[in-house]
């Protein structure tokens, strides 16, 4: 199972506020059954040349508890 969250922020590449969607993948263990880790990141500006160095992505949590 995966969980998707949307995050907003300023994109210096496009000089505008944009959103990204982050898919968190199930990484649960017996001790932390509701743990999810960051997976695929999708920018709403399709074809963004800087997804790997996205400043919005840099601010989102690497893992979440749901």
PDB file of N, CA, C and O in Angstrom:
ATOM      1  N   UNK A   1       0.847  -1.181   0.000  1.00  0.00           N
ATOM      2  CA  UNK A   1       0.000   0.000   0.000  1.00  0.00           C
ATOM      3  C   UNK A   1       0.891   1.244   0.000  1.00  0.00           C
ATOM      4  O   UNK A   1       1.988   1.238   0.559  1.00  0.00           O
ATOM      5  N   UNK A   2       0.417   2.268  -0.614  1.00  0.00           N
ATOM      6  CA  UNK A   2       1.142   3.533  -0.585  1.00  0.00           C
ATOM      7  C   UNK A   2       0.201   4.664  -0.224  1.00  0.00           C
ATOM      8  O   UNK A   2      -1.018   4.551  -0.354  1.00  0.00           O
ATOM      9  N   UNK A   3       0.795   5.760   0.234  1.00  0.00           N
ATOM     10  CA  UNK A   3       0.057   6.949   0.646  1.00  0.00           C
ATOM     11  C   UNK A   3       0.618   8.118  -0.153  1.00  0.00           C
ATOM     12  O   UNK A   3       1.835   8.260  -0.271  1.00  0.00           O
ATOM     13  N   UNK A   4      -0.252   8.952  -0.698  1.00  0.00           N
ATOM     14  CA  UNK A   4       0.188  10.112  -1.473  1.00  0.00           C
ATOM     15  C   UNK A   4      -0.137  11.390  -0.711  1.00  0.00           C
ATOM     16  O   UNK A   4      -1.239  11.562  -0.190  1.00  0.00           O
ATOM     17  N   UNK A   5       0.846  12.280  -0.660  1.00  0.00           N
ATOM     18  CA  UNK A   5       0.676  13.588  -0.030  1.00  0.00           C
ATOM     19  C   UNK A   5       1.093  14.672  -1.010  1.00  0.00           C
ATOM     20  O   UNK A   5       1.997  14.468  -1.820  1.00  0.00           O
ATOM     21  N   UNK A   6       0.439  15.820  -0.939  1.00  0.00           N
ATOM     22  CA  UNK A   6       0.775  16.966  -1.783  1.00  0.00           C
ATOM     23  C   UNK A   6       1.430  18.038  -0.925  1.00  0.00           C
ATOM     24  O   UNK A   6       0.956  18.360   0.164  1.00  0.00           O
ATOM     25  N   UNK A   7       2.525  18.582  -1.434  1.00  0.00           N
ATOM     26  CA  UNK A   7       3.257  19.638  -0.742  1.00  0.00           C
ATOM     27  C   UNK A   7       3.415  20.827  -1.680  1.00  0.00           C
ATOM     28  O   UNK A   7       3.612  20.652  -2.883  1.00  0.00           O
ATOM     29  N   UNK A   8       3.328  22.026  -1.134  1.00  0.00           N
ATOM     30  CA  UNK A   8       3.443  23.251  -1.927  1.00  0.00           C
ATOM     31  C   UNK A   8       4.657  24.044  -1.467  1.00  0.00           C
ATOM     32  O   UNK A   8       5.101  23.937  -0.323  1.00  0.00           O
ATOM     33  N   UNK A   9       5.180  24.843  -2.391  1.00  0.00           N
ATOM     34  CA  UNK A   9       6.298  25.698  -2.038  1.00  0.00           C
ATOM     35  C   UNK A   9       6.760  26.501  -3.231  1.00  0.00           C
ATOM     36  O   UNK A   9       6.215  26.387  -4.328  1.00  0.00           O
ATOM     37  N   UNK A  10       7.771  27.315  -3.001  1.00  0.00           N
ATOM     38  CA  UNK A  10       8.304  28.165  -4.063  1.00  0.00           C
ATOM     39  C   UNK A  10       9.332  27.391  -4.878  1.00  0.00           C
ATOM     40  O   UNK A  10      10.232  26.759  -4.325  1.00  0.00           O
ATOM     41  N   UNK A  11       9.189  27.449  -6.192  1.00  0.00           N
ATOM     42  CA  UNK A  11      10.114  26.800  -7.111  1.00  0.00           C
ATOM     43  C   UNK A  11      11.019  27.864  -7.729  1.00  0.00           C
ATOM     44  O   UNK A  11      10.546  28.688  -8.512  1.00  0.00           O
ATOM     45  N   UNK A  12      12.314  27.865  -7.393  1.00  0.00           N
ATOM     46  CA  UNK A  12      13.206  28.864  -7.971  1.00  0.00           C
ATOM     47  C   UNK A  12      13.471  28.640  -9.461  1.00  0.00           C
ATOM     48  O   UNK A  12      13.831  29.580 -10.170  1.00  0.00           O
ATOM     49  N   UNK A  13      13.300  27.421  -9.937  1.00  0.00           N
ATOM     50  CA  UNK A  13      13.499  27.131 -11.359  1.00  0.00           C
ATOM     51  C   UNK A  13      12.437  27.830 -12.204  1.00  0.00           C
ATOM     52  O   UNK A  13      12.734  28.402 -13.253  1.00  0.00           O
ATOM     53  N   UNK A  14      11.181  27.772 -11.720  1.00  0.00           N
ATOM     54  CA  UNK A  14      10.070  28.373 -12.465  1.00  0.00           C
ATOM     55  C   UNK A  14       9.682  29.740 -11.920  1.00  0.00           C
ATOM     56  O   UNK A  14       8.857  30.438 -12.508  1.00  0.00           O
ATOM     57  N   UNK A  15      10.282  30.120 -10.790  1.00  0.00           N
ATOM     58  CA  UNK A  15      10.021  31.411 -10.149  1.00  0.00           C
ATOM     59  C   UNK A  15       8.544  31.587  -9.790  1.00  0.00           C
ATOM     60  O   UNK A  15       7.981  32.670  -9.949  1.00  0.00           O
ATOM     61  N   UNK A  16       7.921  30.499  -9.302  1.00  0.00           N
ATOM     62  CA  UNK A  16       6.503  30.500  -8.917  1.00  0.00           C
ATOM     63  C   UNK A  16       6.283  29.493  -7.800  1.00  0.00           C
ATOM     64  O   UNK A  16       7.128  28.637  -7.537  1.00  0.00           O
ATOM     65  N   UNK A  17       5.133  29.613  -7.148  1.00  0.00           N
ATOM     66  CA  UNK A  17       4.717  28.583  -6.209  1.00  0.00           C
ATOM     67  C   UNK A  17       4.172  27.398  -7.004  1.00  0.00           C
ATOM     68  O   UNK A  17       3.369  27.569  -7.921  1.00  0.00           O
ATOM     69  N   UNK A  18       4.616  26.206  -6.646  1.00  0.00           N
ATOM     70  CA  UNK A  18       4.155  24.985  -7.301  1.00  0.00           C
ATOM     71  C   UNK A  18       3.897  23.916  -6.257  1.00  0.00           C
ATOM     72  O   UNK A  18       4.227  24.083  -5.083  1.00  0.00           O
ATOM     73  N   UNK A  19       3.310  22.828  -6.693  1.00  0.00           N
ATOM     74  CA  UNK A  19       3.042  21.684  -5.830  1.00  0.00           C
ATOM     75  C   UNK A  19       3.761  20.458  -6.372  1.00  0.00           C
ATOM     76  O   UNK A  19       3.993  20.327  -7.574  1.00  0.00           O
ATOM     77  N   UNK A  20       4.105  19.566  -5.453  1.00  0.00           N
ATOM     78  CA  UNK A  20       4.608  18.263  -5.838  1.00  0.00           C
ATOM     79  C   UNK A  20       3.780  17.219  -5.116  1.00  0.00           C
ATOM     80  O   UNK A  20       3.248  17.473  -4.035  1.00  0.00           O
ATOM     81  N   UNK A  21       3.672  16.049  -5.714  1.00  0.00           N
ATOM     82  CA  UNK A  21       3.026  14.914  -5.066  1.00  0.00           C
ATOM     83  C   UNK A  21       4.113  13.929  -4.686  1.00  0.00           C
ATOM     84  O   UNK A  21       4.990  13.611  -5.489  1.00  0.00           O
ATOM     85  N   UNK A  22       4.045  13.449  -3.456  1.00  0.00           N
ATOM     86  CA  UNK A  22       5.015  12.486  -2.971  1.00  0.00           C
ATOM     87  C   UNK A  22       4.276  11.205  -2.606  1.00  0.00           C
ATOM     88  O   UNK A  22       3.336  11.221  -1.812  1.00  0.00           O
ATOM     89  N   UNK A  23       4.712  10.103  -3.192  1.00  0.00           N
ATOM     90  CA  UNK A  23       4.172   8.801  -2.840  1.00  0.00           C
ATOM     91  C   UNK A  23       5.053   8.202  -1.762  1.00  0.00           C
ATOM     92  O   UNK A  23       6.269   8.090  -1.922  1.00  0.00           O
ATOM     93  N   UNK A  24       4.428   7.823  -0.673  1.00  0.00           N
ATOM     94  CA  UNK A  24       5.133   7.167   0.427  1.00  0.00           C
ATOM     95  C   UNK A  24       4.798   5.689   0.375  1.00  0.00           C
ATOM     96  O   UNK A  24       3.630   5.309   0.290  1.00  0.00           O
ATOM     97  N   UNK A  25       5.837   4.852   0.428  1.00  0.00           N
ATOM     98  CA  UNK A  25       5.664   3.408   0.319  1.00  0.00           C
ATOM     99  C   UNK A  25       5.713   2.755   1.693  1.00  0.00           C
ATOM    100  O   UNK A  25       6.454   3.174   2.582  1.00  0.00           O
ATOM    101  N   UNK A  26       4.902   1.720   1.836  1.00  0.00           N
ATOM    102  CA  UNK A  26       4.808   1.003   3.107  1.00  0.00           C
ATOM    103  C   UNK A  26       6.172   0.431   3.491  1.00  0.00           C
ATOM    104  O   UNK A  26       6.783  -0.315   2.726  1.00  0.00           O
ATOM    105  N   UNK A  27       6.632   0.787   4.670  1.00  0.00           N
ATOM    106  CA  UNK A  27       7.890   0.269   5.207  1.00  0.00           C
ATOM    107  C   UNK A  27       7.670  -0.174   6.647  1.00  0.00           C
ATOM    108  O   UNK A  27       8.569  -0.102   7.485  1.00  0.00           O
ATOM    109  N   UNK A  28       6.457  -0.631   6.910  1.00  0.00           N
ATOM    110  CA  UNK A  28       6.082  -1.006   8.268  1.00  0.00           C
ATOM    111  C   UNK A  28       6.865  -2.210   8.784  1.00  0.00           C
ATOM    112  O   UNK A  28       7.248  -3.106   8.032  1.00  0.00           O
ATOM    113  N   UNK A  29       7.083  -2.193  10.072  1.00  0.00           N
ATOM    114  CA  UNK A  29       7.720  -3.296  10.785  1.00  0.00           C
ATOM    115  C   UNK A  29       6.835  -3.624  11.974  1.00  0.00           C
ATOM    116  O   UNK A  29       5.913  -2.865  12.273  1.00  0.00           O
ATOM    117  N   UNK A  30       7.083  -4.720  12.655  1.00  0.00           N
ATOM    118  CA  UNK A  30       6.275  -5.009  13.847  1.00  0.00           C
ATOM    119  C   UNK A  30       6.323  -3.887  14.885  1.00  0.00           C
ATOM    120  O   UNK A  30       5.335  -3.630  15.572  1.00  0.00           O
ATOM    121  N   UNK A  31       7.476  -3.221  14.997  1.00  0.00           N
ATOM    122  CA  UNK A  31       7.595  -2.129  15.964  1.00  0.00           C
ATOM    123  C   UNK A  31       6.947  -0.839  15.476  1.00  0.00           C
ATOM    124  O   UNK A  31       6.434  -0.059  16.279  1.00  0.00           O
ATOM    125  N   UNK A  32       6.968  -0.609  14.159  1.00  0.00           N
ATOM    126  CA  UNK A  32       6.393   0.595  13.555  1.00  0.00           C
ATOM    127  C   UNK A  32       5.507   0.199  12.376  1.00  0.00           C
ATOM    128  O   UNK A  32       5.906   0.376  11.225  1.00  0.00           O
ATOM    129  N   UNK A  33       4.314  -0.333  12.639  1.00  0.00           N
ATOM    130  CA  UNK A  33       3.474  -0.864  11.558  1.00  0.00           C
ATOM    131  C   UNK A  33       2.927   0.191  10.601  1.00  0.00           C
ATOM    132  O   UNK A  33       2.526  -0.147   9.487  1.00  0.00           O
ATOM    133  N   UNK A  34       2.902   1.447  11.001  1.00  0.00           N
ATOM    134  CA  UNK A  34       2.330   2.499  10.155  1.00  0.00           C
ATOM    135  C   UNK A  34       3.393   3.404   9.557  1.00  0.00           C
ATOM    136  O   UNK A  34       3.129   4.580   9.305  1.00  0.00           O
ATOM    137  N   UNK A  35       4.579   2.882   9.329  1.00  0.00           N
ATOM    138  CA  UNK A  35       5.704   3.670   8.813  1.00  0.00           C
ATOM    139  C   UNK A  35       5.727   3.614   7.280  1.00  0.00           C
ATOM    140  O   UNK A  35       5.604   2.548   6.677  1.00  0.00           O
ATOM    141  N   UNK A  36       5.889   4.787   6.674  1.00  0.00           N
ATOM    142  CA  UNK A  36       5.972   4.900   5.220  1.00  0.00           C
ATOM    143  C   UNK A  36       7.197   5.741   4.877  1.00  0.00           C
ATOM    144  O   UNK A  36       7.480   6.736   5.543  1.00  0.00           O
ATOM    145  N   UNK A  37       7.929   5.331   3.824  1.00  0.00           N
ATOM    146  CA  UNK A  37       9.105   6.079   3.400  1.00  0.00           C
ATOM    147  C   UNK A  37       8.872   6.715   2.031  1.00  0.00           C
ATOM    148  O   UNK A  37       8.097   6.217   1.214  1.00  0.00           O
ATOM    149  N   UNK A  38       9.560   7.818   1.811  1.00  0.00           N
ATOM    150  CA  UNK A  38       9.399   8.591   0.579  1.00  0.00           C
ATOM    151  C   UNK A  38       9.767   7.755  -0.640  1.00  0.00           C
ATOM    152  O   UNK A  38      10.808   7.100  -0.682  1.00  0.00           O
ATOM    153  N   UNK A  39       8.881   7.799  -1.627  1.00  0.00           N
ATOM    154  CA  UNK A  39       9.125   7.099  -2.883  1.00  0.00           C
ATOM    155  C   UNK A  39       9.127   8.096  -4.030  1.00  0.00           C
ATOM    156  O   UNK A  39       9.893   9.060  -4.029  1.00  0.00           O
ATOM    157  N   UNK A  40       8.280   7.859  -4.989  1.00  0.00           N
ATOM    158  CA  UNK A  40       8.218   8.670  -6.198  1.00  0.00           C
ATOM    159  C   UNK A  40       7.751  10.097  -5.898  1.00  0.00           C
ATOM    160  O   UNK A  40       6.794  10.305  -5.153  1.00  0.00           O
ATOM    161  N   UNK A  41       8.442  11.072  -6.490  1.00  0.00           N
ATOM    162  CA  UNK A  41       8.079  12.480  -6.373  1.00  0.00           C
ATOM    163  C   UNK A  41       7.699  12.977  -7.758  1.00  0.00           C
ATOM    164  O   UNK A  41       8.453  12.797  -8.715  1.00  0.00           O
ATOM    165  N   UNK A  42       6.519  13.611  -7.870  1.00  0.00           N
ATOM    166  CA  UNK A  42       6.046  14.115  -9.147  1.00  0.00           C
ATOM    167  C   UNK A  42       5.730  15.596  -9.027  1.00  0.00           C
ATOM    168  O   UNK A  42       4.948  16.010  -8.171  1.00  0.00           O
ATOM    169  N   UNK A  43       6.344  16.387  -9.893  1.00  0.00           N
ATOM    170  CA  UNK A  43       6.073  17.821  -9.940  1.00  0.00           C
ATOM    171  C   UNK A  43       4.851  18.059 -10.816  1.00  0.00           C
ATOM    172  O   UNK A  43       4.675  17.379 -11.827  1.00  0.00           O
ATOM    173  N   UNK A  44       3.994  19.028 -10.438  1.00  0.00           N
ATOM    174  CA  UNK A  44       2.831  19.311 -11.288  1.00  0.00           C
ATOM    175  C   UNK A  44       3.249  19.968 -12.594  1.00  0.00           C
ATOM    176  O   UNK A  44       2.482  19.986 -13.557  1.00  0.00           O
ATOM    177  N   UNK A  45       4.483  20.515 -12.632  1.00  0.00           N
ATOM    178  CA  UNK A  45       5.027  21.058 -13.886  1.00  0.00           C
ATOM    179  C   UNK A  45       5.735  19.908 -14.586  1.00  0.00           C
ATOM    180  O   UNK A  45       6.919  19.659 -14.355  1.00  0.00           O
ATOM    181  N   UNK A  46       5.002  19.213 -15.440  1.00  0.00           N
ATOM    182  CA  UNK A  46       5.545  18.038 -16.111  1.00  0.00           C
ATOM    183  C   UNK A  46       6.773  18.406 -16.932  1.00  0.00           C
ATOM    184  O   UNK A  46       6.791  19.413 -17.639  1.00  0.00           O
ATOM    185  N   UNK A  47       7.778  17.582 -16.823  1.00  0.00           N
ATOM    186  CA  UNK A  47       9.002  17.822 -17.561  1.00  0.00           C
ATOM    187  C   UNK A  47       9.981  18.731 -16.847  1.00  0.00           C
ATOM    188  O   UNK A  47      10.902  19.255 -17.474  1.00  0.00           O
ATOM    189  N   UNK A  48       9.804  18.930 -15.553  1.00  0.00           N
ATOM    190  CA  UNK A  48      10.718  19.774 -14.791  1.00  0.00           C
ATOM    191  C   UNK A  48      12.130  19.201 -14.897  1.00  0.00           C
ATOM    192  O   UNK A  48      12.331  18.007 -14.677  1.00  0.00           O
ATOM    193  N   UNK A  49      13.110  20.045 -15.234  1.00  0.00           N
ATOM    194  CA  UNK A  49      14.483  19.541 -15.388  1.00  0.00           C
ATOM    195  C   UNK A  49      15.224  19.336 -14.068  1.00  0.00           C
ATOM    196  O   UNK A  49      16.332  18.800 -14.059  1.00  0.00           O
ATOM    197  N   UNK A  50      14.624  19.759 -12.955  1.00  0.00           N
ATOM    198  CA  UNK A  50      15.340  19.723 -11.674  1.00  0.00           C
ATOM    199  C   UNK A  50      14.646  18.900 -10.593  1.00  0.00           C
ATOM    200  O   UNK A  50      14.750  19.230  -9.412  1.00  0.00           O
ATOM    201  N   UNK A  51      13.951  17.849 -10.968  1.00  0.00           N
ATOM    202  CA  UNK A  51      13.225  17.064  -9.967  1.00  0.00           C
ATOM    203  C   UNK A  51      14.180  16.507  -8.910  1.00  0.00           C
ATOM    204  O   UNK A  51      13.833  16.466  -7.730  1.00  0.00           O
ATOM    205  N   UNK A  52      15.356  16.086  -9.311  1.00  0.00           N
ATOM    206  CA  UNK A  52      16.284  15.490  -8.344  1.00  0.00           C
ATOM    207  C   UNK A  52      16.823  16.510  -7.345  1.00  0.00           C
ATOM    208  O   UNK A  52      17.230  16.129  -6.247  1.00  0.00           O
ATOM    209  N   UNK A  53      16.836  17.786  -7.695  1.00  0.00           N
ATOM    210  CA  UNK A  53      17.333  18.829  -6.784  1.00  0.00           C
ATOM    211  C   UNK A  53      16.230  19.807  -6.387  1.00  0.00           C
ATOM    212  O   UNK A  53      16.511  20.948  -6.020  1.00  0.00           O
ATOM    213  N   UNK A  54      14.999  19.370  -6.457  1.00  0.00           N
ATOM    214  CA  UNK A  54      13.837  20.205  -6.169  1.00  0.00           C
ATOM    215  C   UNK A  54      13.891  20.765  -4.746  1.00  0.00           C
ATOM    216  O   UNK A  54      14.056  20.020  -3.780  1.00  0.00           O
ATOM    217  N   UNK A  55      13.751  22.087  -4.635  1.00  0.00           N
ATOM    218  CA  UNK A  55      13.792  22.716  -3.308  1.00  0.00           C
ATOM    219  C   UNK A  55      12.542  22.402  -2.496  1.00  0.00           C
ATOM    220  O   UNK A  55      12.595  22.412  -1.266  1.00  0.00           O
ATOM    221  N   UNK A  56      11.429  22.127  -3.148  1.00  0.00           N
ATOM    222  CA  UNK A  56      10.215  21.732  -2.413  1.00  0.00           C
ATOM    223  C   UNK A  56      10.413  20.321  -1.858  1.00  0.00           C
ATOM    224  O   UNK A  56      10.102  20.055  -0.696  1.00  0.00           O
ATOM    225  N   UNK A  57      10.931  19.423  -2.689  1.00  0.00           N
ATOM    226  CA  UNK A  57      11.195  18.045  -2.257  1.00  0.00           C
ATOM    227  C   UNK A  57      12.138  18.022  -1.056  1.00  0.00           C
ATOM    228  O   UNK A  57      11.987  17.188  -0.163  1.00  0.00           O
ATOM    229  N   UNK A  58      13.101  18.927  -1.032  1.00  0.00           N
ATOM    230  CA  UNK A  58      14.077  18.962   0.056  1.00  0.00           C
ATOM    231  C   UNK A  58      13.433  19.260   1.409  1.00  0.00           C
ATOM    232  O   UNK A  58      14.023  18.959   2.447  1.00  0.00           O
ATOM    233  N   UNK A  59      12.234  19.847   1.418  1.00  0.00           N
ATOM    234  CA  UNK A  59      11.590  20.233   2.669  1.00  0.00           C
ATOM    235  C   UNK A  59      10.579  19.199   3.178  1.00  0.00           C
ATOM    236  O   UNK A  59      10.109  19.310   4.310  1.00  0.00           O
ATOM    237  N   UNK A  60      10.241  18.203   2.365  1.00  0.00           N
ATOM    238  CA  UNK A  60       9.212  17.243   2.780  1.00  0.00           C
ATOM    239  C   UNK A  60       9.830  16.132   3.615  1.00  0.00           C
ATOM    240  O   UNK A  60      11.017  15.835   3.475  1.00  0.00           O
ATOM    241  N   UNK A  61       9.032  15.516   4.482  1.00  0.00           N
ATOM    242  CA  UNK A  61       9.564  14.443   5.336  1.00  0.00           C
ATOM    243  C   UNK A  61       9.988  13.216   4.522  1.00  0.00           C
ATOM    244  O   UNK A  61       9.335  12.848   3.545  1.00  0.00           O
ATOM    245  N   UNK A  62      11.080  12.600   4.937  1.00  0.00           N
ATOM    246  CA  UNK A  62      11.580  11.382   4.279  1.00  0.00           C
ATOM    247  C   UNK A  62      10.740  10.172   4.672  1.00  0.00           C
ATOM    248  O   UNK A  62      10.670   9.187   3.938  1.00  0.00           O
ATOM    249  N   UNK A  63      10.104  10.257   5.835  1.00  0.00           N
ATOM    250  CA  UNK A  63       9.205   9.182   6.261  1.00  0.00           C
ATOM    251  C   UNK A  63       8.059   9.786   7.066  1.00  0.00           C
ATOM    252  O   UNK A  63       8.194  10.853   7.665  1.00  0.00           O
ATOM    253  N   UNK A  64       6.933   9.083   7.068  1.00  0.00           N
ATOM    254  CA  UNK A  64       5.753   9.533   7.808  1.00  0.00           C
ATOM    255  C   UNK A  64       5.155   8.345   8.544  1.00  0.00           C
ATOM    256  O   UNK A  64       5.391   7.191   8.184  1.00  0.00           O
ATOM    257  N   UNK A  65       4.385   8.637   9.569  1.00  0.00           N
ATOM    258  CA  UNK A  65       3.595   7.632  10.275  1.00  0.00           C
ATOM    259  C   UNK A  65       2.138   7.939  10.007  1.00  0.00           C
ATOM    260  O   UNK A  65       1.690   9.070  10.196  1.00  0.00           O
ATOM    261  N   UNK A  66       1.404   6.945   9.572  1.00  0.00           N
ATOM    262  CA  UNK A  66      -0.006   7.157   9.215  1.00  0.00           C
ATOM    263  C   UNK A  66      -0.884   6.371  10.163  1.00  0.00           C
ATOM    264  O   UNK A  66      -2.108   6.406  10.043  1.00  0.00           O
TER     265      UNK A  66
END
